[in-house]
Amino acid sequence: MTVLSQILIRAARLRLAVGLNALPAMGQLCIGLCVAWPAMLLAQPEDPNALMTEAERLYWLDNWVKARPLYERAEKLFEAKGDARNAALARISRLRADADRHSYPEASQQLTKELENPTVANDPHVRLRCLMVKATIDLSIDPPSSADTWREALELANTIGEARWVARIQGELGIVAFLEGNSTEARGLMTKAIMSAAAAGDLAGQIRALSLIGVGLSELGEYERSLRYFDQALDLSQKNPEIRFPLMAHMGKAHSLNVLGRSREAQEFLERAVRFVEDAEMNVYRADILQALSEGAIRTKDYKSAVSLLTEAVQSAKRFDMPRPRAAALLTLSRVYKELGEMEKADECASEAVIAARELVDMYVLPRHLAAAAEIKVHRGKITEADSLYEEAGDLIEAMLVNVPSARMRSTLIAAMSEVYVGHFALAVEKQGNPARAFEILERARGRAAADALRAMPVQQSRRDGEKAQAERQVVALQIRLQQAATPRTRKELLDQLAAAEEALAPLHLEQHRFNRFLRGEPVSLDQLRKELRADELVVEYLLAEPASFALVISKTTLRVQKLSSRRAISDLAQRFHNEVKTKSATSAAAGASLAAEVIRPIPEILKSSRVIFVPDGLLHLTPFDALPFGRSAYLGDQRTISVAPSATVLQLIRTNRPSHAQSARLLAVGNVAYPVRGGTTDAARETRGMFDPTGSRITRLPSTADEVAAVAAHAGSGAVVLDGRSATETAFKSQPLHSFSILHLAVHGVADTKFPDRSALVFGSDPASHEDGLLQVREIDTLQLNADLVTLSACDTGAGRLQGQEGVANVVRAFLYAGARSIVSTLWEVDDTFTAALMKRFYANLGAGRDVSESLRLAKLEMRRRLGPNATPYFWGPFTVVGDGLTKIHFSAAR
């Protein structure tokens, strides 16, 4: 632990244990006067109306701490004058600050009594204030009650025309929707709240809404995205020094930075939060501060300090009746005790954490608390209890998925809950000895968004097409400007604007998907899967975990689980192999041989199978399995046909789903895009790879793609449509009847964005006049209606993307699966233009000879290696991978 951390912890402990209550009476009086005196002088204390005006101004800025002494003085003056109405308004408003210092439940009870007060009940404006203060407090201790109160407040605010409060209340209802597991409604309400607050110049409203979105994204594991919102909130707070200290943004940013390994930066924000909580005597937040401080101790394995801090956090949360921080502290404490081997204490804390979490009715928190408690139960040998907890957690996740109509949001949710499935799988394998059940558990999560998309039934078109089109045009306009921007400063400004525009578009995208009915189906059964497998096929489904990983091995006659090394060991080898194989001169990879020894050789069934379907996990998603060294001067793909699937369920659904339309044309090919040039050279003036960071990078023309698409089109004959040169635009592509093509061949540039996967794209020619930027992005691809047997992405990095736990990887490939593609040829890294064109010619020649997609690609790679000899290193042929159903065959003869 750093000296700074030690000093901070000691100081925080002292202040948190003692507090301002231990100061001498004169000291307390001096502090009170220092806080209140300037405002009292300005407001002329004997004028209660002036005091109220100033207090209300501060209250609107969420600075109820500074407003409190003004409300208190005004309350007494109004009471002396017999003005019961304004005295009640001042008293209720003062309670908002008092609640943070004393107890939320006590304040809530007092506000309940106030609502029964005839003065409050009969004055709609005073009643509205009382409802809002009570709902704010109850949100932390009784969310269901808070939801009802917020809805009553919204109805009243609309009735009396309090538009500014309507906007804020809608944002609070967004929080309620999030806690209830309704992410679609939550996102729409929060985005609307931000836009309304911005239009009204409501800085405090914007800061709270942005901070809450950041916290929500952090809950879902999207830490990079959360920082963007926390930063916006912090920037806005600088515009008015009288706005309340943005505690939520500071705490949230510190947490996200810590998770991302940026501990020094996190410490700065945490220190500021500690100072504010202590100076303002915000006792209800002390447990949160102690919990945050414990994270640093845990990272440095200072478990003794962590236990001390967390124990204090639990006691503080209990003292002030705060179930949320109490549940969080207990859960973390249970994990620390587990690390220390004190399993009985760990079990007690985990059980208490679950009880506290149940009180919250927070659908995003409870499943993870249940999974953590189950893990402790497993270590204590309480297998039946653990299994029951995991089942309950899984049921809660299923309930949340009902309210998530977008495939991308479903992916994010499953990714955030991965620990539930990993723990349950390990229990089924190691404690219950039941590989069939382990398979069922894993398939509930694996490729879930793709599986649900394949089952989806569109029942109605979006009713907000016009509004969505306007929002999309704004995104397009910003991306066009981004491609033309020359300086990092300009790019950063445009990226900030783009982030805001994307958030405005997001709820409209969700609204469009609202009318898709996702058919909840059970994961594929072993019998169903085996019915679709050929006798020579083997499915190997990996799960990477600590302290051990596993591989499910499935064939027509086999089902077993192979135990493997730890996630860390396998991930390290996979990353090293990925780095080595991307070196153009490398003919062999030491890390590749080691990786094969860990994930291939322990499975002898692979040696006996001519076709292997891998379902990867973690960094294995970025691994070219056929390029793994296997034997002397040989690779795994030399004798075996290899493909990849998101899950066994997705594979079975693809194979059993039949095309829904008769294809009137066979092939749509795009290539030889007329990317803009600069200064008469072949350097493109547009940005692609690295487009969405402040520095950017350049691309070049792809001259070999002209011959490539011509050769591909020749196989389809009259059934081919070719878009090349200046006709190879995004507009022209979208205008085609895409559902009528059985093959899409896209020889273009690709952009992979691991931080913001929705921005990943294929780069076509641009057509600004038609409001298109040339970027066919993930958020557009997954809304296409395809009926394609094969999509060939002859572009860079299309298989790369952000890893999303047990859900898989978020990339362009997944978007095409959602859109209806049966098999996809993708790439795991940048590819050579000339080599790719030659490889594709052989690939399509093999398809034309009647071979299936996977075998055609394997033979094309072998032919190129024989032709080029030692120069054909894995860098050139390794990145090409088949995802989906590799058995798919293309019948060109029908289109000639």
Secondary structure, DSSP 8 states (H G I E B T S, - for coil): --HHHHHHHHHHHHHHHH-GGGS-HHHHHHHHHHHHHHHHHHH-TT-HHHHHHHHHHHHHTT-HHHHHHHHHHHHHHHHHHT-HHHHHHHHHHHHHHHHHHS-HHHHHHHHHHHHHSHHHHT-HHHHHHHHHHHHHHHHHH-HHHHHHHHHHHHHHHHHHT-HHHHHHHHHHHHHHHHHTT-HHHHHHHHHHHHHHHHHHT-HHHHHHHHHHHHHHHHHTT-HHHHHHHHHHHHHHHTT-TTS---HHHHHHHHHHHHHTT-HHHHHHHHHHHHHHHHHTT-GGGHHHHHHHHHHHHHHTT-HHHHHHHHHHHHHHHHHTT-HHHHHHHHHHHHHHHHHHT-HHHHHHHHHHHHHHHHHHT-TTTHHHHHHHHHHHHHHTT-HHHHHHHHHHHHHHHHHHHTT---HHHHHHHHHHTHHHHHHHHHIIIIIS--HHHHHHHHHHHTTHHHHHHHH-EE-S--S-HHHHHHHHHHHHHHHHHHHH--SHHHHHHHHHHHHHHHHHHHHHHHHHHTTEE--------HHHHHHHS-TTEEEEEEE--SS-EEEEEE-SS-EEEEEE--HHHHHHHHHHHHHHHTSTT-S--HHHHHHHHHHTTT-GGGTT-SEEEEE--GGGGG--GGGSB-STT-BGGGTSEEEE-S-HHHHHHHHH---SS--SEEEEEEEEE---BSTTSSEEEEE-TTTTSSS--EEE--THHHHHHHHHHHHHGGGEEEEEETT-BHHHHHHS-GGGEEEEEE-SEEE--SSSGGG-EEE-B-BGGGTB-SEEEHHHHTTS----SEEEE-STTTT--EEEGGGEEESHHHHHHHHT-SEEEEESS---HHHHHHHHHHHHHHHHTT-BHHHHHHHHHHHHHHHHGGG--HHHHTTEEEEE-TT-B--GGGG-
